[in-house]
Amino acid sequence: MTKKIPTLSVENLRVASPFTELLHGISFDIAAGERVGLIGESGSGKSLTATSVMGLLPETLTATGTVHLNETSGDLLTAGERRLNQLRGNTMAMVFQEPMTALNPLMRVGAQVAEIMTVHRTTKSRREAREKAVVLLAQVKLPNPAEAALAFPHQLSGGQRQRVMLAMALANDPELLLCDEPTTALDVTVQAEVLKLIGTLVTDRGTSLLMITHDIAVVAQVCQRVLVMYQGDIVEDGPVGRVLTAPEHPYTQKLIAASDLSSVDDRGRLYTMSLPVMKGSPTSQRTVPTNPVLAPAAALAPHVAAHERQETDGTPVIFNEVTDRPAIRVRDLSRQYRRRGGGLFAPAPIVHGLREVSFDVAEGQRFGIVGESGSGKSTLMRILCALDQPTSGTVDVLGHSIAGASERTLREFRSQVQIVFQDPMGSLDPRMKVFDIVAEPLRHAARGEIRSRVAEQLAAVGLDADVMNRHPHQFSGGQRQRISIARALITRPRVLVADEAVSALDVSVRAQVLNLLADLVDEYQLTLVFVSHDLGVIRHLCDTVAVVSDGRIVECGPTEKVYERPLHPYTRQLVSATPSLDELARGTTF
């Protein structure tokens, strides 16, 4: 019996910089039509593996070993650029994590899909390529594909742009498709749709798949086999079902434990990775001491009295009432924008960011706001932090009315209400050192007091004092988020607003940051407003949740009740789209 030649064969692949070796001789094969996942944390070598296969390594790195794409390609590591250009987009293709950086902002998306076919001459004419581009956009379930083909990338949503990237990658029916974190930045419902689409398309076409991600739940939904990477080595290789249910390597065991937001220790904290602690790095198991006087989150239930009302479609929806004096009180809040355009004489169209939103948040409550991109979450968050003004309605935060407040009042208000943004690299000044970033809000304190308070705050978030003289780019994503949290808490605020604060982090780092937030909320007796598109994160961290859709709160109440018995169809859709490792493990086979 002749042995089948794999679609991709990687043997003893080593990648090195002038200073150190980054990949330590990894080897694996992918059979024709096989779907393989490659998981690990940031810096483990996943993307280096993919760029080595595609021949896209930067010039500062060198690769040795062999990479073969079927039996005719030759060794890709020694192939010339002309040969690699013939293979890229034709025999092998790649879907990148951030489509906005991979798509040409000056070209219509239909033209970009058609270009893949005209460059490789897989269609007879440009017209045929344009027609096939529309067909491909329809195959990736893009609504109104003929109209979408005429749009520019910025006119599409994140999920739609990722579908365009998928159409481009599959335009020439490649033998191998590489997907590098294709759903990390997507909402949970859009992620589920894109993953299902990828699985269906590669199965129907018989395409081999290498899915690169840090989330094992993503792999479990699409792949048959999984490779686990840690510090440049493949430490485990096996069927998804076996790795999920009976992981053999200690790192895999800890990675799966950190991925499961429903699995906690006897203190209610998520499991984290026990990795070596480097100077200037947070310890993965550090516990910020909690205030024993404070009650657990469940004790906040008396603040919330749930009642039901009927939506116009007859669906009962729970809303919350806070019986004590609330920290945040929102009534009939609306925010409208005027979109540019509308014609020469026609008025600019009005976009409703928020529509008559009402809710209360009690002192010390952990209040979650969940919904998809464009639902109004971030607009609501900006108004709560006085970064935007409402069109109508009232917002009172800690007794301050947001609408029409003077700048002097807002300065005092912002010392009591602080925010942690999604992307710490975008919110931290790259030219400032950590000391100056964290100390910036303490403009009127004495120099000696400032230094001691900064050191104390950095220690509270698990960072050593000697990091104060370093710049943001010298830290990992999780460490930068800790710096952002330290800066937000340096003024001793009463309300902390977190906007997608863990969505861009690895699962293990996510667990660390969520544990840290929970500890600090208790330690400083904070009122927490946590904005996210992930109901799983909200369920773990928050005692109450408001579900936002199309600018409205469609359901609100105790988190467990909303999660276990969702009443609104949109909430049920969110819950069903949230991946559960237990359910995925039961649904996989060895």
Legacy VTK file of the C-alpha trace (Angstrom):
# vtk DataFile Version 3.0
C-alpha trace
ASCII
DATASET POLYDATA
POINTS 590 float
0.000 0.000 0.000
1.509 3.314 -1.093
1.834 6.003 1.535
-0.213 9.129 0.839
1.853 12.273 0.395
0.715 14.978 2.861
-0.422 18.371 1.629
2.009 20.053 4.045
5.130 18.505 5.547
7.270 20.441 8.045
10.452 18.786 9.290
12.906 20.080 11.913
11.887 23.718 11.349
14.121 26.110 13.266
13.755 29.899 13.188
16.357 32.142 14.798
17.071 35.823 15.266
20.649 37.126 15.600
20.261 36.753 19.387
18.227 33.613 20.075
16.441 30.621 18.581
12.658 31.076 18.394
11.507 27.729 16.938
13.395 24.649 18.146
13.081 22.063 15.386
9.338 21.428 15.090
7.915 18.754 12.761
4.356 17.934 11.673
2.302 16.883 8.627
-1.157 17.849 7.407
-2.933 15.304 5.214
-5.098 16.185 2.228
-8.389 17.619 3.483
-7.290 17.438 7.137
-8.216 20.287 9.533
-5.455 20.928 12.072
-5.405 23.496 14.876
-2.223 25.128 16.191
-2.743 26.640 19.643
-0.565 28.406 22.198
-0.018 31.751 23.849
1.396 34.869 22.218
5.111 34.364 21.656
4.868 30.576 21.509
5.797 30.508 17.794
2.419 29.934 16.105
2.589 32.861 13.687
6.285 32.219 13.019
5.324 28.731 11.863
2.706 30.112 9.469
4.952 32.839 8.052
7.727 30.278 7.559
5.372 28.100 5.510
4.245 31.096 3.444
7.800 32.379 2.970
6.965 35.670 4.699
9.579 35.718 7.477
11.242 39.115 7.996
14.817 39.439 6.769
16.152 39.616 10.333
15.107 35.987 10.937
16.616 32.855 9.412
14.897 29.467 8.957
16.390 25.999 8.555
14.828 22.589 8.089
12.407 21.678 5.283
8.859 22.729 4.360
7.168 20.850 1.488
3.771 21.683 -0.012
2.705 18.432 -1.757
5.372 16.612 -3.773
5.889 19.205 -6.510
6.668 22.399 -4.621
10.212 21.631 -3.522
11.574 23.011 -0.248
9.760 26.305 0.426
12.510 27.513 2.769
15.012 27.600 -0.128
12.550 28.571 -2.889
13.008 31.910 -4.643
10.520 34.757 -4.430
9.218 34.107 -7.944
8.357 30.499 -7.075
6.732 31.542 -3.781
4.612 34.154 -5.578
3.323 31.418 -7.868
2.236 29.372 -4.854
0.820 32.135 -2.628
-2.839 32.769 -3.307
-2.965 29.829 -5.698
-1.758 26.568 -4.102
-1.670 27.966 -0.559
-3.445 30.990 0.921
-3.650 32.765 4.247
-6.360 34.611 6.190
-4.829 37.142 8.591
-6.072 38.237 12.016
-6.807 41.866 11.159
-8.427 42.234 7.726
-8.290 46.033 7.839
-4.494 45.894 7.613
-4.525 43.141 4.957
-7.097 44.740 2.624
-6.254 47.690 0.366
-8.310 50.631 1.705
-8.303 52.311 -1.740
-9.758 49.357 -3.693
-13.312 48.087 -3.754
-13.555 44.640 -2.197
-14.881 43.006 -5.368
-11.843 44.234 -7.290
-9.541 42.844 -4.605
-11.142 39.402 -4.829
-10.982 39.514 -8.638
-7.312 40.566 -8.544
-6.346 37.246 -6.938
-7.708 35.427 -9.993
-6.314 37.783 -12.633
-2.818 37.750 -11.127
-2.687 33.953 -11.228
-4.618 33.837 -14.538
-7.193 31.352 -13.271
-9.974 33.113 -15.220
-10.139 33.888 -18.933
-10.814 37.603 -18.566
-11.148 40.429 -16.059
-14.889 40.412 -16.587
-15.098 36.738 -15.679
-12.967 37.435 -12.598
-15.338 40.218 -11.487
-18.360 37.955 -11.986
-16.726 35.109 -10.069
-15.803 37.566 -7.275
-19.505 38.270 -6.705
-20.189 34.519 -6.632
-17.425 34.041 -4.059
-18.806 36.862 -1.886
-22.164 35.094 -1.998
-20.514 31.782 -1.018
-19.033 33.387 2.114
-22.576 34.562 3.029
-21.985 38.279 2.511
-25.402 40.004 2.270
-26.145 41.658 -1.090
-22.887 40.396 -2.666
-23.235 42.519 -5.824
-23.524 45.686 -3.729
-20.840 44.516 -1.281
-18.426 44.053 -4.205
-18.658 47.813 -4.847
-17.949 48.758 -1.221
-14.612 49.828 0.236
-13.249 47.903 3.273
-14.090 50.680 5.760
-17.745 50.466 4.733
-18.032 46.867 5.954
-18.200 45.490 9.485
-15.355 43.449 10.995
-17.128 40.177 10.321
-17.899 41.182 6.741
-14.258 42.160 6.108
-13.135 38.788 7.431
-15.532 37.110 4.996
-13.963 39.102 2.150
-10.522 37.849 3.238
-11.886 34.296 3.205
-13.289 34.790 -0.310
-9.893 36.055 -1.496
-8.079 33.123 0.112
-10.372 30.535 -1.505
-10.660 32.259 -4.902
-8.252 29.847 -6.625
-9.200 26.692 -4.689
-5.898 26.349 -2.783
-4.747 22.989 -1.471
-3.767 24.550 1.880
-5.518 27.340 3.819
-3.778 28.957 6.787
-5.938 31.032 9.173
-4.021 33.147 11.712
-6.371 34.126 14.581
-9.187 34.879 12.093
-11.888 35.402 14.740
-10.046 36.957 17.703
-11.465 40.461 17.166
-15.004 39.313 16.262
-18.183 39.243 18.338
-19.189 35.853 19.689
-22.123 35.457 17.286
-20.076 36.598 14.269
-17.232 34.313 15.387
-19.575 31.336 15.432
-20.810 32.188 11.930
-17.290 32.636 10.506
-15.993 29.424 12.087
-18.938 27.445 10.734
-18.347 29.014 7.327
-14.626 28.129 7.330
-15.379 24.547 8.322
-18.040 24.148 5.643
-15.976 25.706 2.839
-12.783 23.728 3.445
-14.746 20.485 3.849
-16.713 21.014 0.630
-13.547 21.861 -1.311
-11.318 19.210 0.253
-8.879 21.920 1.360
-6.313 21.236 4.093
-6.584 23.724 6.982
-4.091 25.021 9.543
-6.071 27.075 12.091
-3.828 29.194 14.340
-5.365 30.487 17.562
-4.834 30.870 21.311
-8.355 29.625 22.056
-8.852 25.852 22.144
-12.633 26.339 21.891
-12.112 27.725 18.381
-10.068 24.672 17.392
-12.671 22.316 18.850
-15.384 23.809 16.649
-13.474 23.455 13.356
-10.536 21.053 13.578
-9.967 17.295 13.784
-6.470 17.418 15.243
-4.612 19.897 17.432
-0.949 20.828 17.905
-0.047 22.602 21.163
2.932 24.992 21.078
4.895 26.286 24.044
8.029 28.424 23.815
8.934 27.322 20.285
8.207 23.602 20.676
5.217 21.396 19.852
4.517 19.798 23.236
1.381 17.829 22.301
-0.197 16.459 19.114
-3.428 14.512 18.972
-7.126 14.348 18.055
-9.135 17.283 19.394
-11.437 15.030 21.424
-8.561 13.302 23.216
-6.640 16.543 23.898
-9.769 18.245 25.246
-10.784 15.394 27.534
-7.427 13.833 28.448
-4.541 16.288 27.834
-1.157 14.697 28.489
1.297 17.602 28.745
1.150 19.817 31.883
1.087 22.961 29.745
-1.925 21.692 27.767
-3.718 20.849 31.012
-3.173 24.361 32.348
-4.090 25.979 29.043
-7.421 24.142 28.953
-8.099 24.963 32.611
-7.405 28.672 31.965
-9.698 28.594 28.925
-12.698 27.387 30.919
-14.472 30.420 32.417
-16.898 28.133 34.252
-14.099 26.349 36.131
-12.961 28.115 39.327
-11.111 27.229 42.519
-12.579 27.226 46.027
-12.180 31.031 46.182
-14.119 31.571 42.956
-11.001 32.536 40.978
-10.107 31.321 37.504
-7.233 28.891 37.073
-4.094 30.525 35.684
-0.837 29.320 34.188
1.969 28.524 36.632
4.803 29.785 34.462
8.286 30.968 35.493
8.165 34.479 36.949
10.539 36.970 35.323
11.599 40.204 36.894
9.218 42.924 35.835
6.523 40.342 35.063
3.379 39.739 37.086
3.200 36.476 38.941
0.511 34.283 37.511
-0.706 33.118 40.912
-0.400 36.374 42.874
-3.432 37.189 44.985
-4.251 40.772 45.893
-5.509 40.659 49.496
-9.242 41.199 49.648
-11.154 43.188 52.235
-12.801 40.701 54.625
-15.514 43.215 55.462
-16.874 43.103 51.925
-19.585 40.602 51.013
-19.215 38.405 47.943
-20.876 39.400 44.702
-23.874 37.170 45.366
-24.701 39.237 48.460
-25.504 42.184 46.212
-28.724 40.503 45.125
-30.923 42.517 47.557
-30.006 45.649 45.592
-31.728 44.240 42.513
-35.469 43.677 42.327
-36.305 42.082 38.983
-39.610 42.680 37.250
-40.970 41.831 33.829
-42.587 43.816 31.089
-43.788 42.771 27.669
-41.953 43.699 24.512
-44.058 44.583 21.470
-43.586 41.008 20.244
-44.880 39.653 23.527
-41.483 38.513 24.811
-41.094 39.100 28.582
-37.887 40.937 29.449
-36.342 41.394 32.890
-35.204 44.850 33.941
-33.541 45.779 37.191
-34.544 48.234 39.877
-32.051 49.358 42.520
-33.766 49.968 45.811
-30.877 51.814 47.534
-29.340 55.036 46.280
-27.625 53.993 43.030
-24.077 54.893 42.010
-25.312 55.229 38.404
-28.825 56.221 37.396
-29.779 56.316 33.690
-33.233 57.347 32.478
-34.545 57.459 28.885
-31.032 57.930 27.483
-30.786 58.460 23.730
-27.833 59.335 21.527
-28.198 60.243 17.871
-25.572 60.964 15.235
-25.850 62.517 11.809
-24.066 60.507 9.160
-22.320 62.369 6.375
-23.975 62.142 3.005
-27.632 61.984 2.080
-27.400 63.904 -1.196
-27.010 67.562 -2.104
-30.401 68.735 -0.826
-31.485 65.811 1.351
-30.753 66.034 5.097
-27.973 63.870 6.516
-29.421 60.565 7.759
-29.755 60.106 11.524
-28.107 57.108 13.224
-29.580 56.030 16.561
-26.678 54.975 18.779
-28.870 54.590 21.881
-32.664 54.523 22.183
-34.380 55.368 25.489
-32.061 53.323 27.724
-32.851 53.140 31.463
-31.098 51.236 34.268
-29.527 51.637 37.730
-26.231 50.387 39.143
-25.899 50.058 42.921
-22.804 50.977 44.932
-20.393 48.035 44.874
-22.242 46.219 42.114
-20.514 44.414 39.237
-22.647 45.453 36.285
-22.012 43.892 32.864
-23.048 45.330 29.498
-23.001 42.784 26.676
-23.808 42.998 22.976
-22.347 42.833 19.481
-20.306 45.529 17.730
-22.556 48.403 16.768
-25.139 47.583 19.443
-24.421 50.764 21.423
-22.197 49.376 24.217
-19.257 51.710 23.644
-21.533 54.734 23.127
-23.126 54.028 26.503
-19.707 53.575 28.101
-18.439 56.889 26.724
-21.465 58.756 28.077
-21.065 57.165 31.528
-17.452 58.419 31.573
-18.460 61.911 30.348
-16.526 61.420 27.108
-19.715 62.033 25.129
-22.983 63.871 25.730
-26.478 62.382 25.405
-28.973 63.725 22.888
-31.794 63.305 25.415
-32.424 61.677 28.765
-30.555 61.928 32.071
-27.392 60.277 33.389
-26.375 60.689 37.032
-23.086 59.159 38.174
-22.146 59.502 41.845
-24.608 62.361 42.130
-23.168 64.230 39.124
-25.362 64.964 36.129
-23.390 64.329 32.917
-25.463 66.533 30.608
-24.261 70.138 30.535
-21.690 69.735 33.324
-18.897 72.326 33.465
-15.304 71.353 32.723
-14.350 71.986 36.363
-17.088 69.625 37.530
-16.034 67.032 34.969
-12.400 67.153 36.158
-13.527 66.273 39.683
-15.926 63.682 38.258
-13.198 61.947 36.238
-11.057 61.445 39.328
-13.944 59.376 40.728
-14.834 57.550 37.495
-11.982 55.894 35.610
-11.865 53.757 32.475
-9.741 50.856 31.174
-9.780 50.604 27.387
-9.660 47.523 25.166
-6.266 48.196 23.570
-3.655 49.323 26.124
-1.108 49.993 23.374
-3.479 52.576 21.921
-4.334 54.183 25.272
-0.803 54.368 26.726
1.529 57.090 25.411
4.464 55.206 23.805
6.830 58.109 24.556
6.187 58.099 28.300
7.720 55.807 30.883
5.482 53.730 33.124
6.060 56.007 36.113
4.868 59.077 34.200
1.876 57.195 32.742
0.622 55.989 36.118
1.477 59.237 37.934
-0.073 61.586 35.373
-3.411 61.975 37.226
-1.552 62.965 40.455
-0.547 66.400 39.263
-0.993 68.214 42.577
0.604 65.691 44.951
4.129 65.969 46.352
6.895 64.247 44.357
7.806 61.832 47.134
4.186 60.898 47.722
3.660 60.343 43.997
6.552 57.884 43.751
5.414 55.835 46.718
1.818 55.764 45.486
2.899 54.657 41.992
5.073 51.869 43.445
2.181 50.789 45.683
-0.277 50.760 42.788
2.048 48.801 40.519
2.505 46.244 43.303
-1.285 45.993 43.619
-1.553 44.933 39.961
1.362 42.491 40.239
4.245 44.514 38.777
7.632 45.242 40.368
8.650 48.830 41.099
11.623 48.602 38.712
9.262 48.623 35.703
8.684 52.344 36.260
11.602 53.325 34.012
10.475 51.246 31.020
8.226 52.160 28.068
4.939 50.434 27.067
6.414 48.621 24.059
8.734 46.689 26.389
5.825 44.779 27.940
3.438 42.036 26.883
-0.244 42.719 26.233
-1.262 41.458 29.656
1.376 43.565 31.398
0.287 46.674 29.464
-3.300 46.058 30.560
-2.087 45.870 34.176
-0.379 49.236 33.705
-3.667 50.655 32.380
-5.486 49.326 35.433
-2.861 50.824 37.750
-3.269 54.215 36.072
-7.055 54.017 36.393
-6.913 53.189 40.119
-4.205 55.682 41.142
-6.833 58.362 41.905
-8.782 55.964 44.163
-11.949 56.124 42.019
-15.339 54.882 43.153
-16.440 53.653 39.718
-14.306 51.648 37.264
-15.499 51.212 33.672
-13.762 48.511 31.609
-14.367 48.496 27.844
-13.533 45.063 26.353
-10.561 44.964 28.723
-9.687 41.284 28.078
-10.938 40.627 24.531
-7.488 40.962 22.932
-5.640 38.822 25.509
-4.561 35.177 25.479
-6.806 32.878 27.490
-4.229 32.434 30.267
-3.520 36.172 30.504
-7.280 36.803 30.361
-7.728 34.625 33.440
-5.004 36.566 35.276
-6.522 39.965 34.431
-10.066 38.861 35.334
-8.822 37.561 38.698
-6.964 40.821 39.220
-10.044 42.933 38.436
-12.195 40.863 40.790
-9.636 41.235 43.599
-9.225 44.979 43.085
-12.981 45.598 42.922
-13.271 43.982 46.361
-10.094 45.582 47.744
-11.032 49.144 46.746
-14.804 48.685 47.127
-15.357 49.712 43.527
-18.511 49.827 41.463
-17.610 47.987 38.251
-19.182 48.500 34.826
-17.727 45.874 32.483
-18.460 46.174 28.749
-17.917 43.061 26.617
-19.216 41.080 23.654
-18.461 37.825 25.494
-21.284 36.654 27.748
-18.957 34.023 29.231
-16.638 36.722 30.625
-19.615 38.711 31.925
-21.067 35.602 33.568
-17.849 34.981 35.495
-17.149 38.548 36.616
-20.507 40.341 36.977
-23.531 39.798 39.214
-25.919 41.725 36.921
-25.993 42.016 33.121
-27.720 44.278 30.609
-28.006 42.914 27.073
-27.831 45.658 24.426
-29.062 45.285 20.844
-29.648 48.017 18.257
-29.232 50.752 20.850
-31.741 49.281 23.321
-31.469 47.206 26.472
-33.484 44.128 25.530
-32.900 42.214 28.766
-31.438 43.010 32.171
-31.196 41.140 35.445
-29.056 38.814 37.598
-26.380 37.272 35.395
-27.040 33.636 36.244
-30.767 34.039 35.663
-30.248 35.757 32.303
-27.678 33.151 31.258
-29.626 30.067 32.380
-33.100 31.295 31.349
-32.729 33.960 28.642
-36.098 35.465 27.738
-35.315 37.628 24.730
-34.492 35.965 21.364
-31.319 38.048 20.988
-30.075 36.961 24.428
-30.761 33.336 23.544
-28.726 33.829 20.356
-25.783 35.236 22.363
-25.896 32.392 24.881
-26.061 29.695 22.203
-23.121 31.268 20.320
-20.882 31.301 23.422
-18.644 28.207 23.171
-18.582 25.851 26.153
-15.577 23.570 26.547
-17.700 20.922 28.271
-20.208 20.852 25.412
-17.443 20.889 22.807
-15.653 18.017 24.561
-18.855 15.977 24.589
-19.408 16.710 20.905
-15.914 15.659 19.732
-14.706 12.171 18.969
-11.297 10.558 19.398
LINES 1 591
590 0 1 2 3 4 5 6 7 8 9 10 11 12 13 14 15 16 17 18 19 20 21 22 23 24 25 26 27 28 29 30 31 32 33 34 35 36 37 38 39 40 41 42 43 44 45 46 47 48 49 50 51 52 53 54 55 56 57 58 59 60 61 62 63 64 65 66 67 68 69 70 71 72 73 74 75 76 77 78 79 80 81 82 83 84 85 86 87 88 89 90 91 92 93 94 95 96 97 98 99 100 101 102 103 104 105 106 107 108 109 110 111 112 113 114 115 116 117 118 119 120 121 122 123 124 125 126 127 128 129 130 131 132 133 134 135 136 137 138 139 140 141 142 143 144 145 146 147 148 149 150 151 152 153 154 155 156 157 158 159 160 161 162 163 164 165 166 167 168 169 170 171 172 173 174 175 176 177 178 179 180 181 182 183 184 185 186 187 188 189 190 191 192 193 194 195 196 197 198 199 200 201 202 203 204 205 206 207 208 209 210 211 212 213 214 215 216 217 218 219 220 221 222 223 224 225 226 227 228 229 230 231 232 233 234 235 236 237 238 239 240 241 242 243 244 245 246 247 248 249 250 251 252 253 254 255 256 257 258 259 260 261 262 263 264 265 266 267 268 269 270 271 272 273 274 275 276 277 278 279 280 281 282 283 284 285 286 287 288 289 290 291 292 293 294 295 296 297 298 299 300 301 302 303 304 305 306 307 308 309 310 311 312 313 314 315 316 317 318 319 320 321 322 323 324 325 326 327 328 329 330 331 332 333 334 335 336 337 338 339 340 341 342 343 344 345 346 347 348 349 350 351 352 353 354 355 356 357 358 359 360 361 362 363 364 365 366 367 368 369 370 371 372 373 374 375 376 377 378 379 380 381 382 383 384 385 386 387 388 389 390 391 392 393 394 395 396 397 398 399 400 401 402 403 404 405 406 407 408 409 410 411 412 413 414 415 416 417 418 419 420 421 422 423 424 425 426 427 428 429 430 431 432 433 434 435 436 437 438 439 440 441 442 443 444 445 446 447 448 449 450 451 452 453 454 455 456 457 458 459 460 461 462 463 464 465 466 467 468 469 470 471 472 473 474 475 476 477 478 479 480 481 482 483 484 485 486 487 488 489 490 491 492 493 494 495 496 497 498 499 500 501 502 503 504 505 506 507 508 509 510 511 512 513 514 515 516 517 518 519 520 521 522 523 524 525 526 527 528 529 530 531 532 533 534 535 536 537 538 539 540 541 542 543 544 545 546 547 548 549 550 551 552 553 554 555 556 557 558 559 560 561 562 563 564 565 566 567 568 569 570 571 572 573 574 575 576 577 578 579 580 581 582 583 584 585 586 587 588 589
